């Protein structure tokens, strides 16, 4: 697995776009909307190497914070100019509202690409990059508000261990969110999807990234991954409550959600 | 091996979380405290049976073991109740729910248990108000039965019941137009209508079947019309102690009593209800825009 991603790291984003025809951005946006984080949320993004989820989180929280500040200012209509100026100053340095995201990945290359992207796009505050294994996270218990793993859990050898670790590092009331390729139940769509996966994707892999084998591995790992209900049962076994999943695009991708209650 | 222990372990953890969240100073061993919490939710969860039956639940739970079901729903109720405190500041939103969860010692992500538009919060509040009203009316009824209080004439009874119910809105009156618009969302209309009708039924139940002039539907419609229109008046009322609203209420109830003797009662009450509901939609949107402008 490590070598696959070493090869793939630099071209990761480009391949994502071409394979999924850019829809992966929509999927990640939907995940963020489902999370609906409010300022002050501490997010752990596992296997989030190149930072897609982390950047979206920061954008979302920033805009929510903006709205909060606007609303507060509206209520401050009776204050003197001095007081308004002071409160604005105080809040100006808190544009994220104390929210933070920790990006954890097993692969150093992916993290490197992620850091470069962050610098390039201008994300400076609220981000941390940590090298770690999803099956054995280098964090204390009860630390995070939300744990996400987007397109990463199928690469984990022991999914149950990863789920247990997720449960451990989440605060009580914390949320587990998993975005992953899943099983298409519609038979017609399933055939088209299979055709696309096995014929088109490895070819794209060869052409764009110069790596047929990695992308063949990718497609096969998607097929081998447990379907929605099975993953839901596994998440429940790890101790999560109110476990639910939402199919996107008829099951090509599914978002699983659970709470530590 | 782990799976075998799963159900009891999960249930225990849930109640452990409840125990942790609600009482951090308990020094008793975890097992006994969770046992205690386990016994109280089932007992406390059976409210006094109303004539109409138990309250509907808004948490959409189903198909789980009964013990976990009780714990999760109980927890959601507690989060929503805690969230009400933050409604004057944040409105009927997921933010208020997140703040409520924080006071219980839970992560703000627990707000994800509910819809992001705050629907459950509003429905929970309305349901709680209805329960409070029921209890109040039942208490009054007991007093009358024990001979410690006079039985009120029907118009006074209706007036007092509606006033008591509307007074519960006073702490949240600033954000109430927002709550009404949430209740009118197509998704919430079945639940909100259900709550409204069961509350009206409740009031009539305790009012007693005194008049033979009304039939059951007319009584319901009349009181619904009175309640809705008074609620709308209350939202735009700036008089001290809402005295304009109570006067309006008095007049409407008097009208209703007078109406009972006319033959055209059915038609006019039907119109009154329709007008009430239409007026609700228009007034709420007006109120929202006027407040937004302000």
Interface residues (C-beta under 8 A of the other chain):
Chain A: X33 X34 X35 X36 X37 X38 X40 X41 X68 X145 X146 X170 X171 X172 X173 X174 X175 X237 X239 X241 X242 X257 X259 X261
Chain B: X2 X3 X6 X9 X10 X13 X14 X17 X20 X21 X68 X71 X72 X75 X94 X95 X98 X101 X104 X105 X106 X107 X108 X109 X110 X111 X112 X113 X116
